[in-house]
Amino acid sequence: MNDRLPHEKGFHVSWDQLHRDARALAWRLDGKGPDEGAWKAVVAITRGGMAPAMIVARELDIRTVDTISVKSYNHQEQSEPRVIKSPDMDLVGDGTGVLIVDDLVDTGRTLEVVRAVMPKAHVATIYAKPQGREQVHSFITEVSQDTWIFFPWDMALQYVEPYRGT
């Protein structure tokens, strides 16, 4: 019998690992934009997409960076996603040439909302879960649906019990 909660099947991501994975995502996207391989802008999905978007924008020398804020989580509970801040629509238009970056696609519900705003944008995430994978054009690492990813901005250094116990 397993007493663990689903989120206790954790995948811990350090700042170093996030940086390496975001750079790998940038390398995967390099030369893939519609303007002779270039992207006209990066739109980060806040809050989790901000650090990866910054790294991708730096690696690909994209100077135009904006955000879209979608609220769909309260701590570890998911609710109906809603846009609470839109990007500059004069800049992004229908999304052509725009690279949308997020840390993770889980169920895909957040990205459904974002893609409705910018239907022609290219969506890229660092991590992808199977249920939301069809919402993403590019990603680096797939994890199982029941894995909870602990990002470095959510963590503090402390002892953790081994997965299998003692």
C-alpha positions, 0 to 999 in steps of 0.5 A: 500500500502506498501512503504517498499523495500524488504530488509526492512523486516529485521531480526536483529541478535546480536552477542549474538544471532549469538553465541547461534545459532552457538553453536546450530549448533555445537551441531546438528553436534556433532558426525555426522562426518564420522570418528567415528562422528568426522569431519576432517576440517571446511571450512568457506565460507568467509566472513559471514561464518567465525564467525560461523565456528570459533564457530563451530570449537571451540565447536567441537574441530576441529583444522583444519580450512580453507576458501573458498571465493566466491563473489556473493554480492555487498552490497545487490545486488546479482551477479553470484557467483565465487570462488576467493580463494579456500581451500587447496585441498590436505586437503579437497579433494572431501569434505569427512569429511569436514564441510562447514559453512556459515551464510546463504543460500539465493538462494543457488547459492553460495553453488552450486559453493562451493559444486562443489568444495567439492561435498562430504562435509557436508554443514551447515548454521545458517540461511536458506531461502526456495529457497536455503534450498536444498543446505544445510544439516544442519541449525538452523533457516529458514526465509522467502525468502523476509527477509533480515538478518542484521548480527552484523558485518553489523550493528551499534546501531541507531534508526529504524522506527517501521515496521508498521510505526507510 
